[in-house]
Amino acid sequence: MAIKKIDFKLFEKDSYLEQSIYSEIKILSKFKHPNIVELYEVLNSKRSLYIIMEFCQDGDLKRLLKQRGRLTEEEAYAVIRQIASGFR
C-alpha cells in the first residue's frame, strides 16, 4: 500500500489543489483494473487527508519516461494499449 498524506492547510492556500485531489479520489473510486492504481480508502483527521492506495513498485509512466527517455514506437504503442485497456 501507499499512503498520500495531504495537510488541509495546503487547501487554504490552493483551491485548485483541493479540487484536483478530490477529483482524483472520485475518479479512482470508480475504477478497478490491473492498469489503474486501486484506491482502498480515504481517511480524515483534524489536520490531514489520507489517501490509501495500491503501491506501484515499478513506478508510474512519468518515472519510466524520466529514466528511459524516449520510447520506441513499439514501446509507446504497448503503453498506449495498456492505458486504453483501463478505460474499457
MORA-V722544 format. One record per residue. N is the residue number from 1. SS is DSSP state (@ for helix, = for strand, . for the rest). NEAR is the number of other ideal C-beta (glycine too) atoms within 12 Angstrom. D_FIRST is the distance of its C-alpha to the first C-alpha in Angstrom with 2 decimals. Layout:
BEGIN
[[N:SS:NEAR:D_FIRST] [N:SS:NEAR:D_FIRST]]
END
This chain:
BEGIN
[[1:.:16:0.00] [2:=:19:3.74] [3:=:18:6.69] [4:=:26:10.10] [5:=:18:12.94] [6:=:26:16.28] [7:=:20:19.49] [8:@:19:21.94] [9:@:14:24.67] [10:@:19:23.52] [11:@:20:24.37] [12:@:12:27.85] [13:@:11:28.52] [14:.:15:26.99] [15:@:12:27.27] [16:@:12:26.22] [17:@:19:22.78] [18:@:20:22.50] [19:@:13:23.67] [20:@:17:21.30] [21:@:26:18.16] [22:@:20:19.40] [23:@:14:20.41] [24:@:23:16.98] [25:@:27:15.63] [26:@:15:18.66] [27:@:16:18.39] [28:@:25:14.76] [29:@:20:15.56] [30:@:15:18.39] [31:.:21:16.83] [32:.:15:15.42] [33:.:18:16.04] [34:.:14:14.78] [35:.:22:15.68] [36:.:25:13.94] [37:.:29:10.35] [38:.:22:9.56] [39:=:26:9.58] [40:=:20:8.67] [41:=:19:10.61] [42:=:23:12.67] [43:=:18:14.19] [44:=:18:17.28] [45:.:12:19.06] [46:.:9:22.54] [47:.:14:21.55] [48:=:19:18.10] [49:=:26:15.85] [50:=:23:12.10] [51:=:27:10.14] [52:=:22:6.77] [53:=:24:5.65] [54:.:24:4.75] [55:.:15:4.57] [56:.:18:8.34] [57:.:10:9.80] [58:.:12:13.23] [59:.:15:12.89] [60:.:21:14.72] [61:@:23:18.42] [62:@:11:19.49] [63:@:12:18.34] [64:@:19:20.06] [65:@:15:23.20] [66:@:12:23.28] [67:@:13:23.15] [68:@:16:25.49] [69:.:9:27.64] [70:.:12:29.39] [71:.:17:28.49] [72:.:11:31.31] [73:@:10:32.45] [74:@:10:31.07] [75:@:17:27.58] [76:@:17:27.64] [77:@:13:28.79] [78:@:17:25.97] [79:@:23:23.35] [80:@:17:25.25] [81:@:15:25.44] [82:@:20:21.67] [83:@:18:21.28] [84:@:14:24.17] [85:@:15:22.94] [86:.:21:20.01] [87:.:14:22.76] [88:.:13:24.71]]
END
